[in-house]
Amino acid sequence: MTLILLIFFCLCITGVRVDFFNRDYISRDTTIQINGIFVFLVFLSHFAGYLDHEYPLNFIYMNVRGFFGQLVVTTFLFYSGYGILTSINRKKEAYIRTIPVKVLELIFDFSVAIVLFLLVQSFFGRFFDPIEIILSCVGWISVGNSNWYLFDILLLYMITYVSFTISKDRKMSLSLVLIFSLISMVLLAQYQTGTRWYNTFLCFWLGMVYAQIKPKYEKMVQKDKKKYYWALAVLVIIFLISILLRNAMLFYIIHALVFTLLINHLSMIVHIDNPLLKWLGSHIFSIYILQRIPMIIGDHLKFIDEHMMVYFIFSLVMTGIMAEVFDRFVHMISKKIFVPIKMMVKEG
């Protein structure tokens, strides 16, 4: 795993250059590449869950994995929040009305993935009752898939819809998103197992806040390199302090929030142009939701016993093929279903 991480790192730095200031630092082209880095780290983390950690040199990767923890999903949430508020600011009420349709579209796509998981699980003799299947389609429970992130995104979209429907004032709407997010975090802590359900939840709201303050922030740090580096130093110091204290939930949340700001800040001077990362980032949803299928198959076929690299290559290649097919066909079907509905909703 350490060797795989090193190879991936070497591939990532291909096409990277320092650019003061990178005007495209938070464009879709840049953000999908940053997310491409982290979706691969998610893949490695999930794959490592099936391994015997006593493999030679695995301890180096496991330390890296332990350092990142839930940080690998923070940019997904941050950029989602940023993108939604940017769309709201540009398209106004027409976009807000489409958010429930986006939720249904996500549920549709995820439900297709759930069917694939159910087929694989049934082949290996594992079955689920109807209630479990229904709940798995919104991410509340798992049928072998990664589920908590989808549930959180669906919840965050609905929080956004409710907040921006209640109030047209941006500051009030963002305040409502924060309030509803905090309430949701408390409820998730109460009714779900694992801190992953809520410890990065506020990164979505932070992305929305950044979209709102972006012009002022850019004006402050991009006119003067000294101000840029002072801001970078402050973010690094806060991040390092919060890492030392992150066993406490408050500081874990803080370190997740600061991490997204740090990545965003660094992207202002680091320009990325990497075809591999573009592909990974453009297939982030399908890679994330499908990657456990080949891992489950390989685990049942006992690839891990003597053929760890075969298991890894099988999981990686199958995930890539499934993601490509899924996005070409399932997304094509969902677009045909939901795009006309979105158009109708936009027109009121």
N, C-alpha and C positions, 0 to 999 in steps of 0.2 A: 504493500500500500504506500509505503514511503517513496519507493521508486516511481510509482504511478503518479503520485502527487508532484514529484520533481519534474517528471516529463511534462505534465500538464502546465506547470509553472513556466517551463521553458517555451512551450507553445503559446502561452498567454502573452509573454513579453514581445512576441513577434508582432511588429506593426505598431508598437507603442513608442510615442515620442513626447517630449516635454514641449508644451505650447503655452506661452504666456500671452493672453489668456485664451483658453479653449472656449470659443463662443458656442460650440455645440455640446457643452459639458452635460446638459440635461435634456438633450434632444432624444428622440426615440432611438436613433441609430446608436447613440452612446449608451443609453440606459439598458437596452436589450443586451449589449455586450457585457456590461457590468453584471447584469442578472445572469448572463450565460456562465460567468465565472462561478457564481454562487450556486446555480442549479447543478453544476458538476460537483461542487463540494457537497451538496445535499445527496447526490447520487453516491459519492464515496462514503458518506456517513451512513446511509442506509445499507450499503453493501457491507460495510465493516461490522454492522450488527449481526451478520450471518457468519462472521469469521471467528476462528480461534485466534485470539490476540497474541498468542505466543509465537506467531510466525516471525522469522528473523526481520529485524528492523521495523516491525510493526509499531513498536513503542513510540517511535518518532512521529509517525502519522497520528497515533492515538493522542499524543500530546497536542498536536495541532488541532485535532478534532475537539479535544477538550477545551482548548482556548476559544475556538469559535462558538461552539455550542449552538444556541439559537440565533447567533448573529448571522448565520448563513441565509436566513429568510428575511432579515430586516429591510434589505433594499427592495425586495418584492413588494412589501407593504408600503414603504416610503414612496416609491415611484407610482404605485397604484393610487395612493392618496393624492399625490401631486398631479397625476394625469386626470383624475376625476375633477378636481377643483379647476384645473386649467380648462377643461371642457365645459364646466358649468359657467365659468367666467366668459367663455367665448360664445356658447350656444344658449345660455340663460335657461329659461323655464323649459324650453323644448328638450334639452338634454336631461334635466331633472326628471321629467315625465318618463323617460326611457329607462331609468335605473331599474325599476321592477322587472322590465323585460330582459335586461341584462342578467338579472338574478335567475330568471327562468331559463335563459340560454345557458348559463353556467351549470345549472342543475341538469339540464338535458345532456350536455357534454359529459358531465361527471357520471350520470346514470348509465351512459353507454359504456364507460370504463368499468363501472360496477358490474355490469353484465359480464364483461370479460373476466373480471376477478371471480365471479360466481361460477363461471364455466370451468375455470382452472381449479378452483377449490373443490367443485363437485367431482372433477376427474380424480382428485386425490382423496375423495371420500368425506369431504367436509361440507355440511349443508347448513342453511340458515332459514329461520322462519320469516314469514312475510313482514312482520313488524321490524325485524332487524334489517331487512332489505330496504324498506322504506326509509328508515332512519339513516341508513348508510348512504342513501342518495343525496342527502343534504350534509353529510359529513359528521353527523352526531356520533355514530359508531363506525367501526371498521370491519370490513370483511376480508382483511388482509392487506388493504390499501392504506396509504397515508391519507388521513381524513381531517385532522384538526384544522389545517390551513384553509381548506375549502370552506369549512363551516365558519371560520373567522371572517373570511372574505365576504361570504354571503351576508353575515351579520353586519359587517361594516358597511356594505352597500346599502342595506336597509336602514341602518342608523343614519347614513348620509341622506337618503331619500326623505326620511321623516324630519330630520333637522332642517333641511333646506326647504321643505314644504311648510313647516311651521313658521319659519322666519325668512324673509327676503334679505334681511341685513346680514352681510357677510360675517361680521364679527360675532353677531348673535348666533348665526348658524354654526360657526366653528366652535363656539362655546357649548352649544347643544351637542355637537359631535363629541366633544371632550367629556361632557357630563354623562351622556349615554354610553360612551366607551368605558368610563370608569365603573358605571353600574354593571355593564356586561362583564367586565373583568372580575368583579366581586362574585357574580352569579356563576361564571365559569369556574372560578376557584372552588365554589361550593359544590357544583354538580358534575364537574369533570375531574378526571385523575391526571395529574401532571401539570407542571407550571407552563409548559409549552403553549397551552391553550390561551394564556393571557399575558405572558411576560414580554412579548414583543407587540402587543395589540396596539399600543399608542403610536407606533411608527407610522401607521396609516394616517392618523390625525396630524402628525408632525409633517408628513408630506404635503398635506393640505395647507398647513400653516406656511410652509416654505413657499408654496405656489403664490400665496397671498403677499408675502413680504419680499419675494425674489427681486423685484426691481430695486428696492432700497438696499438690500444686502449686496447685490452686485455693484451698485453705485459706490458702496462703502469700500469693498475689498478689491475691486478690479481697476480702480484708478491709481492705486498706490500699492506697490509690492510689499512695502513695510507693513501696511495694514493687513494685507493678505497673510503674511507670515505671522503676524501677531495673533490673528484669528486662528490660524492653524495651530500655533503653540498653545493657545487657550483650550482648544478642542482636544489636543493630545494630552494635556495635563489632566483635564477633567476625566477623559477616558481612562487614563492609567490609574487615577485615584479610584474611580468607580469599579475598575477591574479588581483591585485589591479588596474592595468591600462588597463584591457582587454576590456573596453568599446571602446577604440580606436582600429581600425581594425589591425594595425601593431602589437600591443601587444597581441591581441587575437591570431593572427597567431603564434607569438613567444611562447605564453604559450601552444599552441597545440603541437608545435614542441618539446618543452622542456618536456612536459608531456610524449611523446613517449620515449624520451631518459631516463626519470626517471623510467618509467615502465621497460624498457630494462635493465637499470642499477640495479634495485632492483631484477630482475629475476636472476641476477648473484649469488645471495646469498639465494634466496628463491626457493626451489624445490617443484613443484606441481605434485601430482599424484592423480587425482580425476576423477573417471569414469563419473560422471555427466558432468563435464566441458569438458571432452574428447568428449562426445556425442554431447554436444552443439556446440563445436568448429568444429567438423567434419561435422556438418550440417549447418554451419553458413550461406551459401548462400541461401539455401532453407528456413531456419527459417526467415531470413531477408526479403525475397521477398514475403513470403506467409502469414506472421503473421497477416496482416490486413484483410484477408478474414474472419476468424471467428469473428474478432472484428466488421466488418461491419455487418455480419449476426446477432450477438448478439445485436448490436445497433438497428437494425431494429426490432428485436423481443422484444425490450424494457427490456432486462435483467437488464439494469443498474438502472431502476427505483426503484426496491425493492430488487434486488438479485445481488449485486455487486460481491460477492464471487462466485456465480454460473457463472456469466459472465466471471470472471477471469479464473476459472477452465476450463470452456468451451473453452475459447480462447487459453489457455495454452495447453490443451490436444489435441485439434484439430490441433493446429500449429505443435505439436510434431508428430502426426500421418501423417499429410500432408507432413511434411519435410522428414520423413522416406520413405514414398511411393514415393515422388518426386525423392529423391536421388536414390532409388532402380531401378526405372523404367525410368524416363526421362533421368537421367544421363547415364543409360545403353544404351539407344537409341542414345543419342548424342555421346557417346564414339564410338559406332559402326559406326556412320557416319563420325566423325571427326578424330579419331585416324588414320585410313588409309590415310586420306588426309595429316595429319601431317607427317606421315612416308614418303610419296611421296615428300613433300616439303623439308624435312630434307635432302633427297638424292639429292635434286636439280633438 
